[in-house]
């Protein structure tokens, strides 16, 4: 039979080519390419669609020679459909799950897709109800297909049934539970110093690697889409291959997970305890860190803050994930950084105000310039990053403790015509601690302001007399979109957990910056006496202000210009390296350098005092002859601003 002969040839062609490419651009994708054929000839103009959960992810059409190419992201499951008029529709299943340590490569998979005429009476059309190929990553370096499955497809294709066979009921297969985990690798010292860029490996009972990653500058590691079983060991290797003390692992709820470890050479191994898997104690929602930075424009020999400008967080496909506006210090904040993806920071050329003689600069929240070049594409200035290439964006990461949040919404009973006015609402955390209380106004609006950031909160309603006879409560966001529909329990007492999407619809996140509060003269957020600590760095043995130091001092200058009642005392401090007398003199020079810079920007000198204290006021135990990691010494190299208001 000619069709069968041809398909056996295609069986040989089916998985004949794999290309594994180490990409300097960290493309992070699977290039799914191939040929569409009928018998021995190329079949052109075949419509090809990659679907993810019934949505089109990518699509193309094969060319005159039958060739096609699709770019697919890792860690998604696809159904690839091949459609051509007068031919049976073919489809293939692709499991795109790839271990995190392999996603820095781009992999090309080539497939030959056979086609069959609809009018062909010699084949079993029921075969087309299932995929003709199942493709998956082999765990090492390439994607492969299930050859036995393809043989079964060919067998079914030519097995035209004359008598319907009884259906064979197979036992149900319980899908393996997949989870996301995250934790912190810290030093077991007084300040719990995080291990930055430490290698974290998950191993099974046979010491086979399940996944690997690096910690960020807060010591945080995360893994997505893991089996909730199998990991019996976590191995931590510090970045500099030397241990600076006992390593401990916490989960993101600040609970100690593992403190006892076996040391093997330069590695520390954490084993499962009490018969449980370590990952069970690290399960969390997908860890999506905050990123924050500052934009300035270099022109006429100086840097100007890029204030009140729209900045976009985009995918590598140029899809806008989130947008925000820079504040008066040029700072921005994003909270939806997709894990293990490329992302782009972008600003419109027209809005930026740049000209041919100016250049855009990107700084971290702590005024460290990010070593990235801006590029101009289609009217937008772009900064490109890889979220799993930790060195690319480590300086942009922001800890939760630097974030504040406001919550705003509206409550009604059953429908919009019944606002729940004068209703007392209690906001509690996961441990049932009361964070704040609020009361709805006459239109049912409520708000909580200046809250510490949390992604796990509960709204509690205990005043049943205010709920009337309503069977439900509806919560709206500020734009009158429904956030949640809640059935009222008997007695009118219930809790509503604010998680995930619901929380993002009613929260407003912003950076907790005391300089910003002072500059805005926000009396609710400032006190008559405040101490603001800044880690301002100088060159070794120098008191000359670096550009990053000037960026920080510019915030104090703007605050003083906007708040005429504000005076500051500047205290310069050093670490314990070097002689005591030398450090005292050097810190005095640095305090005076800060004072002179502020005065040079138009602030009256009588509003400022400055003094150097050397190493006399250390923030930790890192004194003379005491060995400490560099991160601990750095905390002592600082300027303190004692702010007073008349």
C-alpha positions in Angstrom: 0.0 0.0 0.0 1.7 3.2 -1.1 0.5 5.4 1.7 1.8 3.0 4.3 5.2 2.8 2.5 5.5 6.6 2.5 4.6 7.0 6.2 7.3 4.5 7.2 9.7 6.7 5.4 8.3 9.7 7.4 8.8 7.7 10.5 12.6 7.9 9.8 12.4 11.6 8.9 10.2 12.4 11.9 12.9 13.2 14.5 15.9 13.2 12.3 17.3 16.6 13.3 17.9 18.3 16.7 20.1 21.4 17.1 21.3 22.4 20.6 22.7 26.0 20.5 24.4 27.8 23.4 23.2 31.4 22.8 25.1 34.4 23.9 21.9 36.3 23.7 20.1 34.0 26.2 17.2 33.6 23.8 15.3 31.2 26.2 13.1 29.6 23.6 12.4 26.6 21.6 12.5 27.1 17.8 10.0 24.7 16.5 10.7 24.2 12.8 9.9 21.6 10.1 8.4 20.7 6.8 4.9 19.9 5.7 4.6 17.2 3.0 2.1 15.2 1.1 3.6 11.9 -0.2 7.0 12.9 -1.5 6.3 16.5 -2.3 6.4 19.6 -0.2 2.9 20.9 0.8 2.9 24.7 0.8 0.6 27.2 2.5 -0.3 25.0 5.5 -1.7 27.1 8.4 0.1 26.3 11.6 -1.0 27.4 15.1 0.5 26.8 18.5 -2.3 26.8 21.1 -1.9 27.2 24.9 -5.1 26.5 26.8 -7.3 27.2 23.8 -5.5 30.5 23.0 -3.3 31.1 20.1 0.3 31.6 21.3 2.0 31.7 17.9 1.0 31.1 14.3 2.6 31.0 10.8 2.2 29.5 7.3 4.5 27.0 5.6 6.3 28.4 2.5 6.6 27.1 -1.0 9.1 24.5 0.1 6.9 23.4 3.0 9.2 25.0 5.5 7.9 26.7 8.7 9.3 28.1 11.9 7.7 29.0 15.3 9.2 30.6 18.4 7.9 28.9 21.6 8.6 29.8 25.2 9.8 27.1 27.6 7.6 25.7 30.4 4.3 25.8 28.5 2.3 22.9 27.1 1.3 23.4 23.4 -1.0 21.8 20.9 0.4 22.5 17.4 -2.3 22.4 14.6 -1.6 21.9 10.9 -4.5 22.8 8.6 -4.8 22.7 4.8 -8.0 22.7 2.8 -8.9 19.2 1.5 -6.5 17.5 4.0 -7.2 16.0 7.4 -6.1 18.3 10.2 -2.9 17.1 12.0 -1.8 18.1 15.5 1.1 17.4 17.8 1.5 17.8 21.5 4.5 19.6 22.9 5.5 19.5 26.5 7.7 22.6 26.9 8.8 21.9 30.5 12.6 22.5 30.7 14.8 22.6 33.8 15.7 26.1 34.9 19.4 25.6 34.3 18.8 24.6 30.7 16.7 27.6 29.8 19.7 29.8 29.1 20.0 27.9 25.8 17.9 28.1 22.7 17.0 24.7 21.2 15.8 23.9 17.7 13.6 21.0 17.0 12.8 19.9 13.4 9.8 17.8 12.5 8.4 16.5 9.2 4.6 16.5 9.2 2.8 14.1 6.9 -0.6 15.0 5.4 -3.5 12.8 4.1 -6.4 13.7 1.8 -9.8 13.8 3.3 -11.2 11.7 0.4 -8.7 8.9 1.0 -10.9 5.9 1.9 -8.0 3.6 2.9 -7.2 5.3 6.2 -8.9 5.4 9.5 -10.0 9.0 10.1 -10.4 8.3 13.9 -6.6 8.5 14.1 -6.8 12.2 13.6 -8.7 12.7 16.8 -5.4 12.2 18.6 -2.0 13.8 18.2 0.3 12.2 15.6 3.3 13.2 17.8 4.2 13.8 21.4 7.3 15.9 21.9 9.2 16.6 25.2 12.6 17.6 26.6 14.9 14.7 27.3 16.3 16.3 30.5 19.7 16.9 29.1 20.1 18.9 25.9 17.3 18.4 23.3 13.6 17.8 22.6 12.7 14.3 21.4 9.5 12.6 20.3 7.9 9.4 21.5 8.8 7.0 18.7 6.6 4.2 20.1 3.7 6.5 20.2 4.2 7.5 16.6 4.3 3.8 15.6 1.0 3.3 17.4 -0.5 6.3 15.5 0.6 4.8 12.1 -0.9 1.5 13.1 -4.2 3.1 14.1 -4.2 5.2 10.9 -4.4 2.0 8.7 -6.5 -0.1 11.0 -9.9 0.7 9.6 -12.3 -1.1 12.0 -15.2 -3.2 10.5 -16.7 -4.0 14.0 -16.7 -1.5 16.8 -14.7 -2.8 19.6 -15.9 -2.5 23.2 -14.3 0.5 24.9 -11.5 -0.4 27.3 -11.8 1.5 30.5 -8.4 2.4 31.8 -7.8 3.3 35.4 -7.8 7.0 36.0 -4.4 8.6 36.1 -4.0 11.1 38.8 -2.1 14.1 37.5 1.1 14.8 39.4 0.8 17.9 41.6 3.1 20.7 40.5 4.1 23.4 42.9 6.1 26.6 43.1 8.7 27.0 45.9 10.8 29.8 47.2 13.1 30.4 50.2 16.0 32.4 51.5 19.6 31.3 52.1 21.1 33.2 55.0 24.1 33.1 57.2 23.2 32.1 60.8 24.7 35.2 62.3 23.1 38.1 64.3 21.9 40.0 61.2 21.1 36.9 59.1 23.2 38.1 56.2 21.9 36.8 52.8 24.0 34.7 50.5 24.0 36.5 47.2 24.5 34.5 44.0 24.7 31.2 45.9 24.0 28.2 43.8 21.0 26.2 45.0 20.5 22.6 43.7 17.5 20.3 44.3 18.5 16.6 44.3 16.6 13.4 44.5 17.5 10.3 46.6 20.0 9.2 44.0 21.7 12.6 43.9 20.3 13.3 40.5 19.8 17.0 39.8 16.1 18.1 39.6 16.7 21.8 39.2 19.2 24.5 40.0 19.3 28.3 40.3 21.1 31.2 41.9 20.0 33.3 44.9 19.4 37.0 44.4 21.0 39.7 46.5 18.4 39.1 49.2 19.4 35.4 49.4 16.1 34.4 47.7 15.8 31.4 45.4 12.7 30.2 43.6 11.6 27.3 41.4 8.5 27.0 39.3 6.3 24.0 38.3 8.1 21.3 40.4 6.8 18.0 41.5 5.8 18.2 45.2 7.7 14.9 45.7 11.2 13.7 44.9 13.4 16.4 46.3 15.2 14.9 49.3 18.2 17.2 49.4 19.0 20.9 48.9 22.6 21.7 48.2 24.0 25.3 48.7 27.3 26.5 47.3 28.3 30.1 48.1 29.3 32.2 45.2 32.9 32.6 46.4 33.2 28.9 47.1 33.9 29.6 50.8 31.5 29.3 53.8 31.3 32.3 56.0 29.4 30.6 58.8 26.5 28.2 59.2 24.0 28.4 56.4 20.3 28.4 57.2 17.2 28.2 54.9 14.0 30.1 55.6 10.8 30.1 53.7 9.2 33.4 52.6 7.1 33.4 55.7 10.3 33.8 57.7 10.0 30.3 59.2 13.2 28.4 59.7 13.2 25.3 57.4 16.6 23.8 57.6 19.5 24.6 59.9 21.5 21.3 60.1 23.6 20.5 57.1 26.4 18.1 56.0 29.4 20.0 54.7 31.1 18.4 51.7 34.0 20.4 50.5 32.7 23.8 49.6 29.0 22.7 49.6 26.4 22.4 52.3 23.7 19.7 52.0 20.3 19.9 53.6 18.4 16.6 53.9 14.7 16.0 54.4 13.7 15.9 58.1 11.0 14.0 60.0 10.1 12.1 56.8 8.9 15.1 55.0 10.2 16.7 51.8 11.9 20.1 52.2 10.0 21.5 49.3 6.7 20.9 51.1 7.8 23.6 53.6 8.8 26.0 50.8 5.6 25.8 48.7 4.4 29.3 47.9 2.6 31.2 45.1 4.9 32.1 42.2 7.6 34.3 43.6 7.4 37.5 41.6 9.9 40.1 42.9 9.5 43.9 42.9 11.8 45.8 40.7 12.5 49.5 41.1 14.9 52.0 39.6 15.5 55.6 38.6 15.7 57.3 35.2 17.7 60.4 34.5 18.6 62.3 31.3 22.2 63.3 30.7 22.4 66.7 29.1 24.6 69.8 29.2 27.1 68.0 31.5 24.6 67.0 34.2 21.9 64.5 35.0 18.2 65.6 35.2 15.6 63.5 36.9 13.0 62.0 34.5 10.0 62.9 36.6 6.3 62.2 35.9 7.0 60.1 32.8 5.2 56.8 31.8 7.5 53.8 31.9 6.4 50.3 30.6 7.3 46.8 31.7 7.2 44.7 28.5 7.7 41.1 27.5 10.3 40.2 24.9 7.4 40.1 22.4 6.8 43.8 23.1 3.5 43.1 25.0 2.9 45.6 27.8 2.7 43.8 31.1 2.4 46.8 33.3 2.9 50.5 33.2 3.6 53.2 35.8 4.7 56.8 36.2 8.0 58.0 37.7 7.8 60.1 40.8 9.5 63.4 41.5 12.8 61.6 42.1 12.5 59.7 38.7 11.8 56.4 40.6 9.5 53.7 39.2 8.2 50.4 40.7 6.9 47.3 39.1 5.4 44.2 40.8 4.7 41.8 37.9 8.1 40.7 36.7 7.4 37.4 35.0 9.7 34.6 36.3 12.1 33.0 33.9 11.3 35.3 31.1 13.0 38.1 29.1 11.6 41.5 29.9 12.1 45.1 28.8 11.9 48.5 30.4 10.7 51.1 27.9 9.8 54.8 27.7 8.4 56.7 24.8 11.0 58.8 22.9 8.5 61.7 22.5 7.6 61.7 26.2 11.2 61.4 27.5 12.2 64.8 26.1 15.5 63.4 24.8 17.3 65.1 22.0 20.4 64.2 19.9 22.8 65.5 22.6 21.2 63.7 25.6 21.2 60.2 26.9 19.0 58.1 29.1 20.5 56.6 32.3 19.1 53.8 34.4 19.9 53.6 38.2 18.9 51.3 40.9 16.7 52.6 43.8 19.9 53.0 45.8 21.5 55.1 43.0 23.8 52.5 41.6 24.0 53.0 37.8 22.9 49.9 35.9 25.5 48.8 33.4 23.0 48.6 30.5 22.9 50.5 27.2 19.7 52.0 26.1 18.6 51.4 22.5 16.0 53.1 20.4 13.4 50.9 18.6 10.2 52.2 17.0 10.0 55.4 19.1 10.9 53.7 22.4 14.0 53.7 24.5 14.5 50.1 25.7 16.5 48.4 28.4 16.5 44.6 27.9 17.0 42.1 30.8 16.8 38.4 31.5 14.9 37.6 34.6 16.8 34.4 35.2 20.2 36.0 34.5 20.5 37.3 38.0 23.4 39.6 37.4 21.3 41.5 34.8 18.7 42.8 37.3 20.0 42.1 40.8 20.5 45.8 41.5 16.9 46.5 40.4 15.4 44.2 43.0 13.6 45.8 45.9 12.7 44.1 49.2 9.2 43.9 50.5 10.1 46.1 53.5 10.7 49.0 51.2 7.1 48.8 49.8 4.0 50.4 51.2 0.5 49.9 50.0 -2.9 51.5 50.0 -6.2 49.6 49.6 -9.2 51.2 48.0 -12.6 49.8 47.1 -16.3 49.9 47.5 -18.9 47.5 49.1 -22.5 47.0 48.2 -25.2 44.6 49.3 -26.6 42.4 46.4 -26.3 45.2 43.8 -25.0 48.7 43.2 -28.1 50.3 44.5 -27.3 49.2 48.1 -24.0 50.7 49.3 -22.9 49.4 52.6 -22.3 52.7 54.5 -20.9 53.1 58.0 -19.6 49.5 58.0 -16.6 48.8 60.2 -13.9 46.7 58.4 -11.0 45.2 60.2 -7.8 44.3 58.2 -5.9 41.3 59.7 -2.8 39.3 58.7 -2.5 35.6 58.3 -1.7 35.3 62.1 -4.9 37.1 63.0 -3.1 40.3 64.1 -5.0 43.5 63.5 -3.2 45.8 61.0 -5.8 48.6 60.6 -9.4 49.4 60.7 -11.6 51.5 58.4 -15.2 52.5 58.1 -17.1 52.8 54.8 -18.6 56.2 53.8 -22.1 56.8 52.6 -21.4 55.4 49.2 -19.7 52.3 50.5 -16.2 53.4 49.8 -13.4 52.2 52.0 -9.6 52.8 52.1 -6.6 51.7 54.1 -3.4 53.9 53.7 0.3 53.5 54.3 0.2 49.8 55.1 3.3 47.6 55.1 3.2 45.4 52.0 1.7 42.0 52.4 0.3 39.5 49.8 -1.8 37.6 52.4 -4.4 39.8 54.1 -8.0 39.3 55.4 -10.9 41.7 55.4 -13.1 41.0 58.4 -16.7 42.1 58.8 -18.1 41.5 62.3 -20.9 44.1 62.5 -23.8 41.9 61.4 -26.4 44.6 62.0 -25.0 46.7 59.1 -25.5 43.8 56.6 -29.3 43.9 56.7 -30.9 41.1 54.9 -28.5 41.0 52.0 -27.6 37.5 50.7 -24.3 38.7 49.3 -21.7 41.4 49.4 -20.0 42.7 46.2 -16.6 44.4 46.3 -15.7 46.8 43.5 -12.4 48.4 42.6 -12.0 52.2 42.0 -13.0 51.6 38.3 -16.3 49.9 39.3 -15.1 46.5 38.2 -16.2 43.6 40.3 -13.4 42.2 42.5 -15.3 39.6 44.5 -18.8 38.3 45.0 -19.2 37.0 48.6 -22.1 35.1 50.0 -23.1 36.2 53.5 -23.0 33.5 56.1 -25.6 33.1 58.8 -25.2 35.7 61.4 -23.4 38.1 59.0 -19.9 37.3 60.2 -17.3 36.4 57.7 -13.7 36.8 56.5 -12.6 37.6 53.0 -9.0 36.6 52.1 -7.3 39.1 49.8 -5.1 37.0 47.6 -3.6 37.1 44.1 -5.7 38.9 41.5 -8.2 40.2 44.0 -5.5 42.1 45.9 -3.9 43.6 42.8 -7.2 45.1 41.8 -7.6 47.2 44.9 -4.0 47.9 46.0 -1.8 50.8 45.2 1.9 50.0 45.8 4.6 52.6 46.2 8.2 52.9 47.5 8.5 53.9 51.1 11.0 56.8 50.7 11.2 59.3 53.6 12.8 61.9 51.3 9.7 61.7 49.1 7.4 62.2 52.1 9.5 65.3 53.2 9.6 66.7 49.6 5.8 66.3 49.4 5.5 67.8 53.0 3.2 64.8 53.8 2.5 65.5 57.5 0.9 62.1 58.0 4.1 60.3 57.1 6.8 62.5 58.6 7.8 63.3 62.2 9.4 66.4 63.7 12.6 64.4 64.2 13.6 61.7 61.7 16.8 59.8 61.1 17.4 58.7 57.5 20.3 56.3 56.7 22.0 56.2 53.3 24.8 53.9 52.2 26.8 56.5 50.2 30.0 55.0 48.8 33.3 56.8 48.2 36.4 55.6 46.4 39.0 54.0 48.8 40.9 56.6 50.8 38.9 59.4 49.0 36.3 62.0 50.1 35.3 63.1 46.6 31.6 62.5 46.0 30.8 60.0 43.3 27.9 60.4 40.8 25.8 57.9 42.8 26.4 59.8 46.0 25.3 63.0 44.3 22.1 61.3 43.1 21.3 60.5 46.8 22.1 63.9 48.1 19.9 65.4 45.3 16.9 63.9 47.1 17.8 65.7 50.3 18.2 68.9 48.3 14.8 68.6 46.7 13.2 67.9 50.1 14.8 70.9 51.6 13.8 73.2 48.8 10.2 72.0 49.0 10.1 72.0 52.8 11.5 75.3 54.2 11.0 74.2 57.8 13.5 71.4 57.4 17.0 71.4 58.7 19.5 68.5 58.7 22.5 67.2 60.6 24.8 65.0 58.5 26.8 62.3 60.3 29.5 60.4 58.3 30.5 57.0 59.5 33.1 54.4 58.4 33.8 50.7 58.9 36.5 49.4 61.1 39.0 48.9 58.4 42.1 51.1 58.8 43.2 53.0 61.9 40.8 54.7 64.2 42.2 58.2 63.9 42.5 57.9 60.2 38.9 56.8 59.8 37.8 59.7 62.0 39.6 62.3 59.8 38.4 60.7 56.6 34.7 60.6 57.7 35.0 64.3 58.7 36.2 65.1 55.2 33.3 63.1 53.7 30.7 64.9 55.9 32.0 68.2 54.8 32.0 67.1 51.1 28.3 66.3 51.5 27.6 69.7 53.2 29.4 71.6 50.5 27.6 69.9 47.7 24.2 70.6 49.2 25.1 74.3 49.7 26.3 74.5 46.1 22.8 73.7 45.0 21.3 76.7 46.7 20.6 75.5 50.3 21.5 78.0 53.0 24.5 76.7 55.0 22.9 77.6 58.3 20.3 74.8 57.7 23.0 72.1 57.7 25.4 70.7 60.2 28.0 68.0 59.4 30.3 65.9 61.5 32.4 62.7 61.0 32.3 59.9 63.6 34.7 57.4 62.0 34.1 53.9 63.4 32.8 55.0 66.8 29.1 54.2 66.0 29.1 50.8 64.3 25.7 49.3 63.5 27.0 45.8 64.2 29.8 43.9 65.9 32.3 44.3 63.0 34.9 46.2 65.0 38.7 46.0 65.0 40.1 42.5 64.5 36.7 40.9 64.1 36.3 39.0 60.9 33.1 40.0 59.1 31.7 39.5 55.6 32.0 42.5 53.3 28.2 43.0 53.4 28.3 43.6 57.1 31.2 46.1 56.8 29.3 47.9 54.1 26.4 48.7 56.5 28.8 50.8 58.6 29.9 53.0 55.7 27.1 55.4 55.7 25.8 58.9 56.0 23.0 59.6 58.5 20.7 62.5 58.1 19.0 63.7 61.3 16.1 65.7 60.1 14.4 68.3 62.2 11.3 70.4 61.4 10.9 73.9 63.0 
